[in-house]
Amino acid sequence: MDRGSQLIDRSATNRSAPSSRSDLRPARPQLALVSPQLRLGLPQEAAPVDWYEGLARLVAWLGITVEFVPSAPEGRLARMAEWVRPGAAIVEFAPWLGWAPSAFQHGGLPILPQAHWVASYLHEQGRGVMAAPGAVDLALLSPHPAGCSADEAGMPPLPRPAVLRAMIESLRAEGRQKLAIIVHARQRNAMTLQLHAQRSGLAGAGLAISVLAIEEALASLSDGGTCWDALIAVPDLRSIVFTLLARAHGIAGPWPMLWHGGPRGCGLLRITTEGSGEGRLHPALDAPALIQALALALDRSGAPGAARRLHEAWARARAHGLATPTRAVEAPYVNTIEDARLVAMLTETLPTSQRSVQPWRALAAEPSAPVGSRSVDLRLVQSQP
C-alpha cells in the first residue's frame, strides 16, 4: 500500500523518560491544534496491514497528518521535540494491541505495561437518545496493580490515595455524574474511609459516589450497569465487571483503553484496547475500536473538533443501521458489514441521517463560550505554501 503523505513513520528517536510534571489535573490539554499534524508514539510491534489501512483512511479523510515516533525498547515513551512544550511525552497509539482484564489480577502479569491507572470506554449511540435500547456511555477504570497498596497484611490492596483522586478527577472532568466503586466485601469499609479522608480534595458538585461490594453490584452489572455512567473496579474484579458489561450490551469486540501515569497518575501514556481473552491480545481489525481510539487520541492531543467529527460520523452510521460483526444487533433495518467496509463507507459514502447524535462524555464538549474566553497555553499555526 502507498502510505502517501498522511502517515509518517520516523526512524529518528529521542528516547528520554516520560515527563515528570506533577500537575494533577487530568482534564483536556491546554493546547489549540491549528497545524493539521498529530504526533503519536509507535510501539515496537507495528500495526497489521488492516489496522494500518483503516487508520490511513481515517486520517486522510480528516485531513490530518499523523507522524509516528518510535518508542524506546524498555517501554519508555519518546518525547515530542518542541511541539507542545519541552519535555512533554508523546502518547503511544496501538489499538491493534490489546489486554485482557484478567491480566490485572493477582498483582498483574509481569509483562503488563507500567501505569498508575487505566480507563476503558464502552459507548454505543443507540437511536438518538441516551435512554434508547442499546445506548450506553460508560467508563470503566481500575488502578494498575502497581498503583495499589494494602494497609493490613492479608487484605486485598486498594488504590493509593493519589491514584484514586486522579481517577475521580478524570471522571469529573468528563462530566460524569454517577460513579460506583466496586470492591471485595471486606474492602468496602476501608474504601469508604479512604474517600472520607479525601473529602476536602474531592469536594465539588456533580459526581455521586457509591462504594459497593461485588455481590451488591452483580444484578445491576448483569443489566448493563446503566444506573451509573462510571465504574472503578479494583484490579482483581475488573475481569468480572468487564465481562458482565460486554455481555449485557452485546459487545464482542475490544474497547478503547487509556493508560495513565506520571508522578501523580494523571498523564496519558498510551492507547490500546481491552477485550476478552488471556493476557496480551492481538485483535483483528475492529472499526468501532479504531474509530473511538483515534477520536480519544485526537481529543487528548488538542484536536477536539476532529475528534467530534470522527465520532459523529460513526454515530450517524450506526443510526443509519450499519453494524459490524462484533457489534451486530438483531433489529429491523440493521445491515451488518465487515469492519474495513465500514471504515471505507465513513470516508467515501457516509450515509446521512436526521437522527440526533448524542455527545460522548469521553470527548471534550463543544465550547459554548465566546471566542477568546478560554485560556490556551500554546497555539501552533502552520502557514501554507
Salt bridges, closest charged atoms under 4 A:
ASP23 OD2 - ARG21 NH2 3.45
ASP23 OD2 - ARG25 NH2 2.67
GLU45 OE1 - ARG280 NH2 3.34
GLU45 OE2 - HIS282 NE2 2.87
GLU67 OE2 - ARG10 NE 2.52
GLU67 OE1 - ARG39 NE 2.99
GLU74 OE1 - ARG76 NH2 3.35
GLU92 OE2 - ARG270 NE 3.77
GLU124 OE1 - ARG318 NH2 2.93
GLU124 OE2 - ARG327 NH1 2.90
ASP137 OD1 - ARG176 NH2 3.23
ASP137 OD2 - ARG361 NH1 3.74
GLU169 OE2 - ARG172 NH1 3.37
GLU174 OE1 - ARG176 NE 2.69
GLU174 OE2 - ARG300 NH2 3.16
GLU216 OE1 - ARG188 NH1 2.80
GLU274 OE1 - ARG238 NH2 2.70
ASP299 OD2 - ARG28 NH1 2.79
ASP299 OD2 - ARG300 NH1 3.01
GLU348 OE2 - ARG57 NH1 2.65
